[in-house]
C-alpha cells in the first residue's frame, strides 16, 4: 500500500506529495523550493523515480526545474496544459517567483504501473484543460490537484477553465469511486469521496450550484 507525505511548498502552500511504497517513490506537484523535500529524501535514503504534475498552474510547477536539476527525474503532465507554460515560464509577477523552464513528457489518461500498483490517470479538466487526477485503487487514494478540495472545488476563471466541466468530471470520475477513497487535494486538508458527496456545497440539492 502506498504511503503519503505532504510538503507544503511555495507562496500558495501547495501540497507537494511524496508517494512511497517501500523503497520506491514519486513526487506530485512540487509547487515551490524543494529543499525540504530533497533533505527528507537524503535523510531517508529515498530515490524517487519520476515527477507528476496534476496541471500547469504556476503554484504547482514552481519547484519543477530545481527538483529536476537536483534529481534528473522526468516530469510527466498533460500536453493539453502546455499552452499555459507560455505565460508562466520566466514570468513571475504578482509577488510570485519566476518559473524556471523545465522539460516534460506528455501523459495521457489510462493506466500505468507505479510503486508496485496500478495507477489510473484520470482526465479531470475544468480547473485547467489538461488537469489530471491520479488514482491508486489498491491503496484507496486519489490525488486530485485543484479539481476538488475539502468542502469546495477549484476555481474556473483562469484560461481554459469551465465550472460545468469541472462539476461534471467530479461526478463522473470521482464520485463513482468507493466512498472510503482518500482525496489528497492541491491545497488544504485531505478528505474522502464519501465526505464530499455528502457535504460539499457544490453538489447538494441534486444539481450543480
Secondary structure, DSSP 4 states (H G I P E B T S, - for coil): --EEEEEEETTTTEEEEEEEETTEEEEE---S--HHHHHHHHHHT-----EE-S---HHHHTTHHHHHHHH---EEE-GGGHHHHHHHBT--BTTBPPBPP---EE--SEEEEETTEEEEEEE--SSSTT-EEEEETTTTEEEEETSEETTEE----STT--HHHHHHHIIIIITTS-TTPEEEESSS--EEHHHHHHH-GGG-TTS--
